[in-house]
């Protein structure tokens, strides 16, 4: 009889541990990615666009300096390098979101959404300020 009580208690403890493990896995696989997307999505979208823009400006400044080396073009190139800090912030946030359980595909979709959204805004800005002949 005493042995059966120990077996019952051991089974109850094992069932509780299994239930807790199931809840933990559910939180890691389902809850954390949803949480991370809700919390970090807007900032991630901003950083995707900022990094893309900074890399483009840096490439233009670098090419300009290579074509026409001058003090002014060197200063422009150096200034464009400062903008690349947003790429570090983007990379850090991307890694954080991966740890929270978002997939590479989900992050890529968010990045595409950010670029498409900002392209529309840039096109509107260009249309407003564009000279018409």
Protein Blocks (a to p, Z undefined) as FASTA:
>chain_A
ZZmmmmmmmmmmmmmmmmmmmmmmmmmmmmmmmmmmmmmmmmmmmmmmmmmmmmmmmmmm
mmmmmmmgcfklmmmmmmmmmmmmmmmmmmmmmmmmmmnopafklmmmmmmmmmmmmmmm
mmmmmmmmpccZZ
